[in-house]
Amino acid sequence: MDRPAVAVLFGGRSSEHSISSATAGGVLRAIDRDRYRVIPVGITRDGVFVLEDDDPDKFALDAERLPEVVDNGTRVLWPEPGADRALRVRRADGTVKALGDLDVVLPILHGVHGEDGTVQGFFDTLEIPYAGGGVLDSALCMDKHFMKIVLAAAGVPVSPSITVTRQRWERDPEGVRADAAALGEPTFVKPARAGSSVGVSKVHDPSELADALALAFAEDDKVLIETAIVGREVEVAILEGRDGAAPRASLPGEIVLTTREFYDFEGKYLGGDGAEVVCPADLTEAEVTAIQELGVRAFEAVGGRGLARVDFFLTAEGLYVNELNTMPGFTPISMFPKCWIASGLTYAELITELVDTALERAA
């Protein structure tokens, strides 16, 4: 039997390009090559699809040199509806080579133009199956403003917040300051449509607000200011149910902060001190059940497909959902894989789960 061909798609135009590339290194190393034929496809920072080297070491995560996709002169030519399903590459010399029929794409893209529904719509238009979230759930969860609206409408508790546009901040800074003050102190300021804690700041008093907004506006024209919830930061990994079954939740994990004020980019990916990813978290059976059930509820509320990581604050008053991430950090040291590994899956089996779910959906 022929092995299904999987295009592992990574890189992209967002500020999370290097994290996506590092994830590709882990996926290329772990994917079951007895089961799949693997085609690495990179997207440069300029948005060019190139045929990449099938070399996990090339995309290793190194704090001194973050990996990236560079333009090597190739151009990937995707199959089109009504034509054959062959994936092709045009070499730098203009020659075109067929790479065989393409069965499914595994997009491991983070941020805009990858995790926001745009690339999902691209593949829907081309009628190419892909793993992970669809257009709607990806777009909703990428935009924290609309994600909160949907979750609150479904009765899922979320932290109090306001949404500020760049135009309003420039037009009415005193009004923004007044609204932010009503949230109490401290607050978090974050871009509405970015991930990996890029552009996020903790604001302890009003004198820090302008700088925090400037950092967030560098990523997005829309920014959230949220009440800082005091509680444990716990996360649960969700997978789409197979054969009509309900979504599945992993054992929860916890971000334990020691010297860091919040789980920032360095702590997540570069091994910085002051934050530890613990999975499974030290929780009571009742707390585990509540987190898993609310994680599934949140996933279903946004029409989740494929996978998501649901992030919570566990407080004395109960659980609050902080956000959903439809393509969470997926390096071998990231929370999503670690939670499923603690729940009995290997990293390779988790990749197989995502790909096979997409193939079954397309069958």
C-alpha positions as CSV (number, residue, x, y, z in Angstrom):
1,M,0.0,0.0,0.0
2,D,1.3,3.4,-0.9
3,R,2.1,5.7,2.0
4,P,0.0,8.9,2.1
5,A,2.1,12.0,1.2
6,V,2.2,14.6,4.0
7,A,3.4,18.2,3.2
8,V,4.8,19.5,6.5
9,L,4.2,23.3,6.1
10,F,6.2,25.7,8.3
11,G,7.8,29.2,8.6
12,G,5.4,31.9,7.5
13,R,5.1,35.6,7.5
14,S,4.3,36.2,11.2
15,S,6.6,37.2,14.0
16,E,6.4,33.5,15.1
17,H,8.3,32.3,12.0
18,S,11.2,30.9,13.9
19,I,9.1,29.0,16.4
20,S,7.2,27.4,13.5
21,S,10.5,26.5,11.9
22,A,11.7,25.0,15.2
23,T,8.5,23.0,15.5
24,A,9.2,21.6,12.0
25,G,12.6,20.3,13.2
26,G,10.8,18.3,15.9
27,V,8.1,17.1,13.6
28,L,10.5,16.1,10.8
29,R,12.5,14.1,13.3
30,A,9.5,12.3,14.9
31,I,7.0,11.7,12.1
32,D,6.4,8.0,11.3
33,R,8.2,7.6,7.9
34,D,7.1,4.0,7.6
35,R,3.6,5.3,7.6
36,Y,3.9,8.6,5.6
37,R,5.9,10.0,2.7
38,V,7.1,13.4,4.0
39,I,7.5,16.6,1.9
40,P,8.9,19.6,3.8
41,V,7.4,22.9,2.5
42,G,8.6,26.2,4.0
43,I,7.1,29.7,3.7
44,T,9.7,32.5,3.8
45,R,9.1,35.6,5.8
46,D,8.0,37.2,2.5
47,G,5.3,34.5,1.9
48,V,7.1,32.4,-0.7
49,F,6.4,28.7,-0.7
50,V,9.7,26.8,-1.2
51,L,10.7,23.1,-1.1
52,E,12.8,22.8,2.0
53,D,15.5,20.3,3.0
54,D,14.3,17.2,4.9
55,D,16.8,17.9,7.6
56,P,15.6,18.2,11.2
57,D,18.9,19.5,12.4
58,K,18.7,22.5,10.1
59,F,15.7,23.7,12.1
60,A,16.9,23.0,15.6
61,L,15.9,25.6,18.2
62,D,19.0,27.5,19.3
63,A,18.8,30.7,21.3
64,E,21.9,32.0,19.6
65,R,20.5,31.4,16.1
66,L,16.8,30.9,15.6
67,P,15.9,28.8,12.6
68,E,14.2,30.2,9.5
69,V,13.1,29.5,6.0
70,V,15.1,31.4,3.4
71,D,14.4,31.7,-0.3
72,N,16.3,29.0,-2.0
73,G,15.0,29.7,-5.5
74,T,12.4,26.9,-5.6
75,R,8.7,27.5,-5.9
76,V,6.1,24.9,-4.8
77,L,3.2,24.5,-7.2
78,W,0.1,23.3,-5.4
79,P,-2.5,21.0,-7.0
80,E,-5.6,22.7,-8.3
81,P,-9.2,21.6,-8.3
82,G,-10.1,19.6,-11.4
83,A,-6.5,18.7,-12.1
84,D,-4.3,15.8,-10.9
85,R,-3.3,15.9,-7.2
86,A,0.4,16.0,-7.9
87,L,2.6,18.5,-5.9
88,R,5.2,20.1,-8.1
89,V,8.3,22.2,-7.6
90,R,9.8,24.7,-10.0
91,R,13.6,24.7,-9.6
92,A,15.7,27.9,-9.8
93,D,16.6,27.0,-13.4
94,G,13.0,26.9,-14.4
95,T,12.6,23.1,-14.6
96,V,9.5,21.6,-13.0
97,K,9.6,18.3,-11.1
98,A,6.5,16.3,-9.9
99,L,6.8,15.2,-6.3
100,G,3.9,12.7,-6.5
101,D,0.3,13.0,-5.4
102,L,-0.4,15.0,-2.2
103,D,-2.8,13.6,0.3
104,V,-2.7,16.0,3.2
105,V,-1.0,19.1,4.6
106,L,0.2,19.4,8.1
107,P,0.3,23.2,8.8
108,I,2.5,23.9,11.8
109,L,2.2,27.7,11.3
110,H,1.8,30.1,14.2
111,G,0.3,33.6,14.1
112,V,-1.1,35.6,11.2
113,H,-1.2,34.1,7.7
114,G,-1.1,30.7,9.2
115,E,-3.1,30.2,12.4
116,D,-5.8,32.8,11.6
117,G,-7.9,30.9,9.0
118,T,-6.2,32.4,6.0
119,V,-4.0,29.4,5.0
120,Q,-6.9,27.1,5.9
121,G,-9.1,29.0,3.4
122,F,-6.4,28.7,0.8
123,F,-6.3,24.9,1.1
124,D,-10.1,24.7,1.2
125,T,-10.2,26.6,-2.1
126,L,-7.7,24.2,-3.6
127,E,-9.6,21.2,-2.2
128,I,-6.5,20.0,-0.4
129,P,-7.1,18.2,3.0
130,Y,-5.2,19.6,5.9
131,A,-4.8,18.8,9.6
132,G,-5.7,21.0,12.5
133,G,-8.3,23.8,12.8
134,G,-10.6,25.1,10.1
135,V,-11.3,28.6,8.9
136,L,-13.8,29.6,11.5
137,D,-12.2,28.2,14.7
138,S,-8.8,29.4,13.6
139,A,-10.0,32.9,12.9
140,L,-12.0,33.1,16.1
141,C,-9.2,31.9,18.4
142,M,-6.6,34.1,16.6
143,D,-8.6,37.2,17.6
144,K,-8.8,37.2,21.4
145,H,-11.5,39.9,21.3
146,F,-14.0,37.8,19.4
147,M,-12.8,34.6,21.1
148,K,-13.9,36.1,24.4
149,I,-17.2,37.2,23.0
150,V,-18.0,33.6,21.8
151,L,-16.8,32.0,25.0
152,A,-18.8,34.3,27.2
153,A,-21.9,33.7,25.1
154,A,-21.4,30.0,25.7
155,G,-21.2,30.5,29.5
156,V,-17.4,29.9,29.6
157,P,-15.8,32.3,32.2
158,V,-13.2,34.7,30.8
159,S,-11.1,37.4,32.5
160,P,-12.5,41.0,32.4
161,S,-10.9,43.1,29.6
162,I,-11.3,46.0,27.2
163,T,-10.3,46.1,23.6
164,V,-8.4,49.2,22.3
165,T,-7.7,50.1,18.7
166,R,-4.7,52.2,17.7
167,Q,-7.1,54.8,16.4
168,R,-8.9,55.1,19.7
169,W,-5.6,55.3,21.7
170,E,-4.4,58.2,19.4
171,R,-7.8,59.9,19.5
172,D,-8.8,59.4,23.2
173,P,-5.8,58.4,25.4
174,E,-7.5,59.7,28.5
175,G,-10.6,57.7,27.9
176,V,-8.5,54.5,27.4
177,R,-6.6,55.3,30.6
178,A,-9.9,55.6,32.5
179,D,-11.2,52.3,31.1
180,A,-7.9,50.6,31.9
181,A,-8.0,51.9,35.5
182,A,-11.5,50.4,36.0
183,L,-9.9,47.0,35.5
184,G,-7.7,47.5,38.5
185,E,-4.0,46.9,38.8
186,P,-2.0,45.1,37.6
187,T,-3.2,44.4,34.1
188,F,-1.8,42.6,31.0
189,V,-1.6,44.3,27.6
190,K,-1.5,42.0,24.6
191,P,-2.0,42.1,20.9
192,A,-5.4,40.8,19.9
193,R,-3.9,38.7,17.1
194,A,-0.5,37.4,18.1
195,G,0.8,34.4,20.0
196,S,3.9,33.0,21.8
197,S,3.6,36.0,24.2
198,V,5.0,38.3,21.5
199,G,4.1,41.9,22.4
200,V,2.7,41.1,25.8
201,S,3.5,43.3,28.9
202,K,2.4,43.3,32.5
203,V,1.4,46.8,33.6
204,H,1.8,47.5,37.3
205,D,0.7,51.2,37.3
206,P,-0.6,53.8,34.8
207,S,2.9,55.1,34.0
208,E,3.7,51.8,32.2
209,L,0.6,51.8,30.0
210,A,1.8,53.8,27.1
211,D,5.0,51.7,26.6
212,A,3.0,48.5,26.9
213,L,0.5,49.7,24.3
214,A,3.3,50.7,21.9
215,L,4.8,47.2,22.2
216,A,1.5,45.6,21.5
217,F,0.6,47.9,18.7
218,A,3.8,47.0,17.0
219,E,2.2,43.5,16.4
220,D,-1.5,44.5,15.9
221,D,-3.8,47.5,15.5
222,K,-6.1,46.0,18.1
223,V,-5.0,45.3,21.6
224,L,-6.6,43.8,24.8
225,I,-6.1,45.2,28.3
226,E,-7.0,42.4,30.7
227,T,-7.4,42.2,34.5
228,A,-4.5,40.2,35.9
229,I,-6.1,37.1,37.4
230,V,-4.3,35.8,40.5
231,G,-4.2,32.0,40.3
232,R,-2.4,29.0,39.0
233,E,-1.8,28.9,35.2
234,V,-3.0,25.5,34.0
235,E,-3.4,24.2,30.5
236,V,-5.1,21.3,28.8
237,A,-4.6,19.8,25.4
238,I,-7.7,18.9,23.3
239,L,-7.9,16.6,20.3
240,E,-10.9,16.3,17.9
241,G,-12.9,13.1,18.5
242,R,-12.5,10.3,16.0
243,D,-15.5,8.7,14.2
244,G,-18.0,11.1,15.7
245,A,-16.8,10.8,19.2
246,A,-16.6,13.7,21.6
247,P,-13.3,15.7,21.8
248,R,-10.7,14.3,24.1
249,A,-8.8,16.2,26.8
250,S,-5.3,15.4,28.1
251,L,-4.1,15.5,31.7
252,P,-3.7,19.2,32.5
253,G,-0.3,20.8,32.8
254,E,0.8,23.8,34.8
255,I,3.1,26.8,34.2
256,V,5.0,27.3,37.5
257,L,6.6,30.7,37.7
258,T,9.4,31.4,40.1
259,T,11.3,34.5,39.1
260,R,9.4,35.5,35.9
261,E,6.2,37.6,36.1
262,F,4.6,35.8,33.3
263,Y,5.3,33.0,30.8
264,D,7.0,35.1,28.1
265,F,8.7,34.1,24.8
266,E,12.1,33.4,26.4
267,G,10.5,31.2,29.0
268,K,8.4,29.3,26.5
269,Y,11.1,28.6,23.9
270,L,14.6,29.6,24.8
271,G,14.9,27.8,28.1
272,G,15.0,30.9,30.2
273,D,15.1,30.6,34.0
274,G,12.1,31.4,36.1
275,A,9.4,29.3,34.5
276,E,8.8,25.5,34.5
277,V,6.4,23.4,32.4
278,V,4.9,20.7,34.7
279,C,2.7,18.0,33.3
280,P,0.8,16.4,34.8
281,A,0.0,19.2,37.2
282,D,-0.5,18.6,40.9
283,L,-4.3,18.8,41.0
284,T,-7.1,17.0,42.8
285,E,-9.2,14.6,40.8
286,A,-12.1,17.0,40.9
287,E,-9.9,19.8,39.6
288,V,-8.6,17.6,36.7
289,T,-12.2,16.7,35.7
290,A,-13.4,20.3,35.9
291,I,-10.4,21.5,33.7
292,Q,-11.0,18.8,31.2
293,E,-14.7,19.4,30.9
294,L,-14.4,23.1,30.6
295,G,-11.6,22.7,28.0
296,V,-13.9,20.5,25.9
297,R,-16.7,23.0,26.3
298,A,-14.5,25.9,25.2
299,F,-13.3,23.8,22.2
300,E,-16.8,23.0,21.1
301,A,-18.0,26.6,21.7
302,V,-15.6,27.9,19.0
303,G,-16.3,25.0,16.7
304,G,-12.9,23.5,17.3
305,R,-11.4,21.1,14.8
306,G,-8.2,19.0,15.0
307,L,-6.6,20.3,18.1
308,A,-6.3,23.2,20.6
309,R,-4.6,24.1,23.8
310,V,-6.9,25.7,26.3
311,D,-5.2,27.9,28.9
312,F,-6.9,28.6,32.3
313,F,-6.4,30.5,35.5
314,L,-7.3,28.3,38.5
315,T,-8.4,30.6,41.3
316,A,-10.1,30.3,44.6
317,E,-13.3,31.4,42.9
318,G,-13.0,28.9,40.1
319,L,-11.7,28.5,36.5
320,Y,-11.3,31.3,33.9
321,V,-10.3,30.6,30.3
322,N,-7.5,32.8,29.3
323,E,-7.3,31.7,25.6
324,L,-7.5,28.9,23.1
325,N,-4.7,28.3,20.7
326,T,-5.5,26.3,17.6
327,M,-1.9,25.6,16.7
328,P,-0.2,25.6,20.0
329,G,3.5,25.4,20.5
330,F,4.4,22.0,19.2
331,T,8.1,21.6,19.9
332,P,8.9,18.5,21.9
333,I,9.3,20.6,25.0
334,S,6.0,22.5,24.5
335,M,3.0,22.1,26.8
336,F,0.7,20.5,24.2
337,P,2.9,17.5,23.4
338,K,4.0,17.2,27.0
339,C,0.4,16.9,28.2
340,W,-0.4,14.2,25.7
341,I,2.8,12.3,26.4
342,A,1.8,12.4,30.1
343,S,-1.6,11.0,29.0
344,G,0.0,8.0,27.2
345,L,0.8,9.2,23.6
346,T,4.3,9.5,22.3
347,Y,5.3,12.6,20.3
348,A,5.3,10.5,17.1
349,E,1.8,9.1,17.9
350,L,0.5,12.6,18.5
351,I,1.6,13.6,15.0
352,T,0.0,10.5,13.5
353,E,-3.2,11.4,15.4
354,L,-3.4,14.8,13.7
355,V,-2.6,13.5,10.2
356,D,-4.9,10.5,10.4
357,T,-7.8,12.6,11.7
358,A,-7.4,14.9,8.7
359,L,-7.3,12.0,6.3
360,E,-10.4,10.4,7.8
361,R,-12.2,13.7,7.5
362,A,-11.4,14.0,3.8
363,A,-12.3,10.3,3.0
